[in-house]
Amino acid sequence: MLLASLDDRLANAIRLISLALVAVSILTASHHPPATSGRGLLVSLVFATTVVCWLVWMIHPDRAGVSAGLYVMAAAGGVLVEASPQSAASAFVFVAVVAAGLWAELPRAAPVALVGTLAVAVSDLLYNGSALGLLAYVLGFAASLLAASNARQRVVRAEQAELLLAQTQRSQEEQLRAARLEESTRIAREIHDVLAHTLASLTIQLEATGTLIERGADCAAVLARVHRAHALAREGLQETRRAVGALRGDAASTPAGIEALVSEYRADADADAELTIDGNQTRLSGRVGETVLRVVQEALTNVRKHAPGAEVSVTVHAGDAPYDEVVLVVDDRRRRTASRAVRHHPDGRTGRHRRGLRPEGDARARAVAGRKPERWQRQRRMAR
C-alpha cells in the first residue's frame, strides 16, 4: 500500500525485488521444489503462471478496476501455498488481494480474495493441509483486503478535498473579481457626483459672469468671478482625487469635508451658512461618511440652482450608540412662507440615495404647502 505513493520506477523496482525473493524461497524449498515430474511439475507450472501474472501487473497495472491477471495470480498462488508449503508462495495471493483493494471498490475487490481463499482450500484438501492454517490465511486475506480498501478510501477523500479546495479558490477569485467590479462602479458613481457638483457650480459662476458683462460691470468684478470659476474647477479636481482616495481606503475626514463645502457655499453665495455636527464624529467614516459628504454636496448645489442667495443650515446628528441612526438635515431659509420638506429614502427612490449603504433607513417624501416652494429641507437617515 505504501508503494502506491512512491514513484513508479521505484515502486516497480521494489516489486521486482520482492518477486525475486519469493522465487528464491520457492526454488530453494526443501519440500517439493519445482521439477519436471509429479508434484514438482505442478509447482513449476503454477509458479511460472504466478510470475507471468506478477510481471504483467507491474508493466500494465489496471488502476481503473480489477484485471483478469489478479484473479489468475490469486488462484495460482493459492494452489502453490500447499503445493510448496515451506515457501513464501502466499505472497502472490496477498499481492493480488491488496492490488484489487487499492484499485477497486470493496464489492468488486472481494471476489479476488474469495478466489484466493478457495484455491488455498482446494490445495489444502489435495495435500492434506492444516485447517488451522487455512483459517489463518482466510483471516489474513480479509484483513489485507480491508486495509487496502481503507487506504483507497483515504486517497479518494484526499482527492475530493483537493477538488473542493480548488472549487473554493475559484469561488473566492470570482468573489474578488465581483468586489473589484463593484468598487470600480462605486468609484465611477462618486466621481460622477463630484463632477456634477463642480460643473453645476461652474455653470452658475459663468452665468453670473455673463450677466455682469452684459450689465457693463467693471473688470474687477468680472475678474473675481473668473477667478472663482477657476477655483471651483481646481476644487473639483481635488474632490475627485479625494473621492478616489477615500474609496481606495485612504483616510479622509468627513467633518472636515462638510465644513469645506459649507465654507465654499458661504463664499460663493455670499450668504450665511451654519454647520452643526453633534454626536460621535468617528461614526462618520467609511461608506456612511462618503454618503453624508455627497448628500451635503448635492444639496448645496440644488440650493445654488433653485434658491440662490438663501441662508443655509447643515445639521449632522452622528449619534453615540453603535446602532443609532446618522441623520443629516440641509435646510435653506428664504423670506416667503411656502415650504416643502423632503426626506429621502436610501433604498433607491433618488439617484443619489440609490447608492445608500443599507435599505433599513427611514425615508418619506411629502409636499407641505405651495406650488412653488421657496424653502427646502433635505433630510437623510442612515442606519449604521
N, C-alpha and C positions, 0 to 999 in steps of 0.2 A: 504493500500500500504506500510505503514511503517512496517507492520508485516512481510513482505517478507524478510526484512533484519535482523529479530530477530532470536534467537534460536527457533527450532521447538517446544520444550516443552513450552517455554514462550509464543510463539505465539498461541499455542493451548489453553493455559490457558486463555489468553485474549479473544479468540474466544468463549470459553465456558462461560465465564462471560458475554460476550455480548449476547449470546443466552439466558442466564438466565434472563437478563434484559428485552429483547424483550418478552420473555414468560410471565414475570410478568406483563408487560404492556397489553398483550392480555387477560390474565386470570383475571385481575382486571379491565378490561374496564367497564365503566358504561353503555355503549350501546352494546348489543348483545355479551356478553361473551360466551365462549364455553358452549354448553348444549347438551342434548340428543334428542332434537326435534327441528323441524323448522329451522330457520336461525342459531340458536346456534349449531345445529348438523353439518351444513355445515362448520361453523367456526372451530368446533372440528376436523373434518376430514381434512380440508385443513391445519390447524395448525399442526396436527400430521405429515402430509406429509412434511411440510417445516422443522420441527425439525429433522426428519429422514434424509432428504437431507443434512441439515446442518452438522449433525454428520458424515455422510458418507464423506462429503467434508473435514472435519477435519481429519478423520482417514486415508482415501485413496485419497489424492489430486492427480488429474491427471494433472501434470505440463507439460505434452507434448501436451496438447490440451484442448478442451472443452468437458467435460463429459456430459452424459445424465442427471446426477443429477442436474447440474446447470440449464438446461432447465426446469426441473420439479420444482426446487426451485423458479425460476423466475416466472413461470406460477402460482404456488400455492400462492406465495407471492403477485402477482398482484391481484388475486381474493380476498385475505384476506385484501387488502388495503381498499376496500369499504365494505366488509362484516363486518369488525371490524374497523370502521372509527376512533375511538378515541384511537388507539393503535399505536405501532411502527412497524406494520406489513410490511411497505415498506422497512424495513431494509433487509428483505430476498431478495427482488429484487436488491437492491443496492449491497449487498454482491455477488450475483450471477454475476451481470454485471462486477463488479470490478475484481472478480476472473477470469472471462473469458478474460478480457482485459489484465491481467497480464500474463496469461498462453498461449495465442494465439495471432496471428496477428489480426489486426483490422477487416479485412473482415470475419474472422472466429469467432470473438467475437461479432460482431454486431448483429447476429441473436438472441443472448441471450437477449440483450437489447430490441430487437423488440418483442420477446415473452413476456417479462415482460410488455412492453407498451400495447400490445394487451390485456393481461389479465386484466390490470387496466382499459382499455377502456370497456371491457365486463362487469367487475364488476360495473363500473360507470353507464352503461346502465341499469343493473339489479336493482341497488339500488338507482337510481336517484341521482347520484353524480354530482359534480360541474365540468363544462367544464374547468373552470379556474384551478381547482385542477389537472385535467388531464394534462393540458398543463404544469403545474409546474413539475409534475412527469416526463413527457417526456423530458423536459429540464434537469432535474436532472439526469436522466438515461444517457442521451447523454454526459453531462459534466463528469460524473463518468467514462464512457467508454473511453472518450478521455484522461482523466487524467491517467487512468490505462495503456492505450496503450503507452502514452509518457513515463511513468515510465518503462515499459517493454523495450522500445527502448533505454532508458538510460542504463539499465542493459546490453543489448546486445552490445551497443557501448563500455561499460566498459570492457566486456569480450573480445571483439575484440582488444581493446587497450592492454590488458594484453597479449593476444596471440601475437600481433605484437611486444610487448616488449620482450617476450620470444624468438621470432624468431630473433630479433635484437641482443640479448645477445648471442644466439648460433652463429650468423654470426660473431660477434666480437671475440668469442672464436676461431672460425675457422681461422679468420684472424690472431689472436695471435699465434696459432699453426703454421700457414704458415710462419709468421715472424720469429718464433723461428727456424723453419727448414731452412729458408733462411740464418739466422745468423749462424747456425751450418755449413752450406755449405760454407759460406764465410770464417769462421774460418779454416775449413779444407783446403781450397784453399790457404789461406795466409800461413798456416803452411807448406803446400807443397812447396810454393815458397821459404820460408826461408830455409827449409831443403835441397832443391835442390841447392840453393846457397852455403850452408855450405858444403855439400858433394862434390860439384864440386871443391871448394877451397881445401878441404882436399885431394881430388884426385890429384890435381896439386902439393900440398906440398909433398905428398907421392911419386909421380913420380920423383920430384926433389931430394928427399932424396935418392931414389933408384939409381938415376944417380950418385949422389955424392959417394955413397958406391961403385958402380961399378968402378968409377974412382980413388978409393983409397983416397978420401978426409979425412982430419983429423977429429978426433972425435968432435972437437968444432963446425965445420961447420954442421956435421950431427946432432949433438945435437940441434943446433939452429933451424934446420928445424923441428925436432921433437917437440921442444917447440912451434914453430909457428903453427904446426898442432894441438897441444893441445889447444893453444889459440883460433884457429878457431873453434874448437869443443865447447869450452866454450862460445865463442861469438854467435855461432849458437843457443845454448840453451837460451842465454839471448834474442836473437832476437825472438825466438819462444814465450817466455814469453811476450815480448813486443808486439808482434802481437796480441796475445790473449787478453792482457790487453787493447790494443787500440780498438779492435773490441767490447769489453765489455763496452766501454765508458770511460776508464781511459785516463787521459790526456797524450798526447805524443807530442813531438816537432819534426816535420818533418825536419826543417832545421838542427837541431842537429843530427838527424839520418842520413841525407845525408852527413853531414860533417864527421861523424864517418865512413861511408862507403868509402868516398874518402881517409880519413887518413889510413884506413885499406889497400886500394889498393896501396897507396903510399909506405907503409911499406912492403907490400907483394911483389910487383913487382919491388921495388927499382927503381921507375920511377917518373917523375914529374906528379902531378895531380892538376889541377886547379879547383876551385869551385867558381861560381858566382851566387848569388841569389839576384835578384832585385825585386822591386815592394812591395806590401803589403804582408808580410810574414804570417799575420794572415789568409790569404785566403788558406794557405797550411794546412788545418785542415780537420778532418773527412775523408770521403772516398777519396776525392781528394788527401789529404796528404798521405794517405796509398798507393794510386796508384802511386804517384810520387816516393815514397820511394821504392816500389817494382820494378818499372821500372829501377831506378838507380841501384838497387842491381843486377837485371838480366843483365843489360847492362855491368856492370863492370865484371860480371862473364864471359860473352861472350868475352870481351876483353882479359881476362886472358887465355881463351881457344884458341882464334884464332889470337891474336896479342900480345903474351907475351912480356912484357918489353916496350910496347908502352906508349907514353905520352898521357894523357887523360885530357880533359876539360869537366866539367859538368856545364851547364848553366841552370838556372831555372828563367823564367820570370813569376812571380806570378801575374802581372797585378795590377791595382789600382782600376778601376771602378768595380761595382758589377757584370757586365756582360762581363768583359774581360776574354779572354782565359788564361789558365795556360799552358805555353809552356816549355817543357823540351827538352834539346839537350845534348846528350852524344857523344862526338867526340874524336876519338883516331887518332893520327898522327904518321906515320912512314916515312921512307926515300923515298920509292917508290912513283910514281905519280899516279898509278891507284887508282881509288876511286869508292865508291858506297855509295849512300845515300838512306836511308830508312825512310819513315815517316809512322808510324803505325796508323792503324785505331783503335778507341775504340769501334767498333761495332762487333768485333768477328773475325777478319782476322788472329789474332795470339792468342796463348793460354793465354798469359798474358793479352792482351788487350781485350779479350773477357769479362773480368771482369771489364771493364771500367765503369765509372758512367753513362754517358749519351751517346746516339748514335749521338749527334749533333756535335761531334768533327770532325775536318778536318784531313784527313789522305790520304797518297798516298805511293806507293812503286815503285821505279824505279832503274835500274842499270845505272850508269853514264858512266863507262868505265872499261875495263879489265875483263878477265875471272876469275882471282883470285884476288879479291880486297884486298888491303892492308890498306886501310883507310876506316873506318866505321863511319857512323854518324847515331845516333839513335835519332829520334825526335818524340815527343808526344805532341799533343794538347788536352787539356781537357776543356770542357765548364763547367763553374761553374753553 
